[in-house]
């Protein structure tokens, strides 16, 4: 995860925010942006556009879906079989989820600060008076 200081710089972007709060790597962001550019794109189309193999692209798509940044739809093939199409989540939902994630992080950081003294004492060894 990128540091909080990284997010507080003037030129920070929404990609920096997503990277930090969802622990996204550059390839994750690249694939997310590729999906966001297109309506209902397939795994093969995405893999080709980012020049990655299908299995690596599929893993990233699963990660993006698990954090709510994209949605997957299964489509049947005439004669049998199926394939998946992907679309980015609604920007308003992504924003709402990001706000919730930032609140969770803020609450967690506040809790760490509140318990700092107690927690630090657990990690300090008592001095030996020899």
C-alpha positions as CSV (number, residue, x, y, z in Angstrom):
1,X,0.0,0.0,0.0
2,X,1.3,3.5,-0.8
3,X,1.9,5.7,2.2
4,X,-0.5,8.3,3.5
5,X,2.1,10.9,2.7
6,X,1.9,9.9,-1.0
7,X,-1.8,10.8,-0.9
8,X,-1.3,14.2,0.7
9,X,0.8,15.6,-2.1
10,X,-0.8,18.2,-4.4
11,X,-0.7,16.2,-7.5
12,X,-2.3,13.1,-6.0
13,X,-5.0,11.5,-8.3
14,X,-8.0,9.2,-7.9
15,X,-5.8,6.4,-9.1
16,X,-3.4,7.1,-6.2
17,X,-6.4,7.0,-3.8
18,X,-7.6,3.7,-5.2
19,X,-4.1,2.3,-5.2
20,X,-3.7,3.1,-1.6
21,X,-7.0,2.2,-0.1
22,X,-7.4,-1.0,-2.1
23,X,-3.7,-2.0,-2.3
24,X,-3.7,-2.0,-6.1
25,X,-0.6,-2.5,-8.1
26,X,0.1,-0.5,-11.3
27,X,-1.2,-3.4,-13.5
28,X,-4.4,-3.5,-11.4
29,X,-5.0,0.2,-12.1
30,X,-4.2,-0.3,-15.7
31,X,-6.7,-3.0,-16.1
32,X,-9.3,-1.1,-14.1
33,X,-8.9,1.9,-16.3
34,X,-9.1,-0.3,-19.4
35,X,-12.4,-1.8,-18.2
36,X,-13.7,1.7,-17.3
37,X,-13.0,3.0,-20.8
38,X,-15.2,0.3,-22.4
39,X,-18.7,-0.9,-21.8
40,X,-18.9,-4.7,-21.1
41,X,-15.5,-5.8,-22.4
42,X,-14.3,-9.4,-22.4
43,X,-11.3,-11.0,-20.7
44,X,-9.6,-11.6,-24.1
45,X,-10.1,-7.9,-25.1
46,X,-8.7,-6.7,-21.8
47,X,-5.7,-9.0,-21.9
48,X,-4.9,-8.0,-25.4
49,X,-5.2,-4.3,-24.6
50,X,-2.9,-4.4,-21.6
51,X,-0.6,-7.0,-23.3
52,X,-0.9,-9.6,-20.5
53,X,-1.7,-13.2,-20.5
54,X,-5.3,-14.3,-19.8
55,X,-4.6,-15.9,-16.4
56,X,-2.8,-12.8,-15.0
57,X,-5.6,-10.6,-16.4
58,X,-8.2,-12.9,-14.9
59,X,-6.6,-12.7,-11.4
60,X,-6.6,-8.9,-11.5
61,X,-10.2,-8.9,-12.7
62,X,-11.1,-11.1,-9.8
63,X,-9.3,-8.8,-7.4
64,X,-11.0,-5.7,-8.8
65,X,-14.4,-7.4,-8.6
66,X,-13.8,-8.5,-5.0
67,X,-13.2,-4.8,-3.9
68,X,-16.3,-3.6,-5.9
69,X,-14.5,-1.7,-8.6
70,X,-15.9,-3.8,-11.5
71,X,-18.8,-6.1,-12.2
72,X,-18.8,-9.4,-14.1
73,X,-21.7,-10.8,-16.2
74,X,-21.8,-14.3,-17.6
75,X,-23.1,-14.7,-21.2
76,X,-24.1,-17.9,-22.8
77,X,-22.8,-19.0,-26.2
78,X,-25.2,-20.4,-28.7
79,X,-24.5,-24.2,-28.8
80,X,-23.1,-24.3,-25.3
81,X,-20.5,-22.7,-23.1
82,X,-20.3,-19.2,-21.7
83,X,-17.9,-16.2,-21.4
84,X,-17.7,-13.2,-19.1
85,X,-18.0,-9.5,-19.8
86,X,-16.7,-6.8,-17.4
87,X,-17.8,-3.3,-16.7
88,X,-16.6,-0.7,-14.2
89,X,-18.8,0.0,-11.2
90,X,-20.8,3.2,-11.2
91,X,-18.4,6.1,-10.2
92,X,-20.8,7.2,-7.5
93,X,-20.7,3.8,-5.9
94,X,-16.9,3.7,-6.2
95,X,-16.8,7.1,-4.5
96,X,-19.2,6.0,-1.7
97,X,-17.2,2.8,-1.1
98,X,-13.9,4.8,-1.1
99,X,-15.4,7.2,1.5
100,X,-16.4,4.2,3.6
101,X,-12.9,2.7,3.3
102,X,-11.2,6.0,4.2
103,X,-13.5,6.2,7.3
104,X,-12.5,2.7,8.3
105,X,-8.8,3.5,7.9
106,X,-9.2,6.8,9.8
107,X,-11.0,5.0,12.6
108,X,-8.3,2.4,12.7
109,X,-5.6,5.0,12.8
110,X,-7.4,6.9,15.6
111,X,-7.6,3.7,17.6
112,X,-3.9,3.1,17.1
113,X,-3.2,6.6,18.4
114,X,-5.5,6.2,21.4
115,X,-3.8,2.9,22.4
116,X,-0.3,4.0,21.5
117,X,1.1,4.3,25.1
118,X,-0.3,0.9,26.2
119,X,0.8,-0.8,23.0
120,X,4.3,0.6,23.2
121,X,4.7,-0.6,26.8
122,X,4.0,-4.1,25.6
123,X,6.9,-4.0,23.2
124,X,9.4,-2.4,25.5
125,X,11.5,-4.7,27.6
126,X,12.0,-3.7,31.2
127,X,15.5,-2.5,32.0
128,X,17.6,-4.9,34.1
129,X,19.1,-3.2,37.1
130,X,22.3,-5.3,37.2
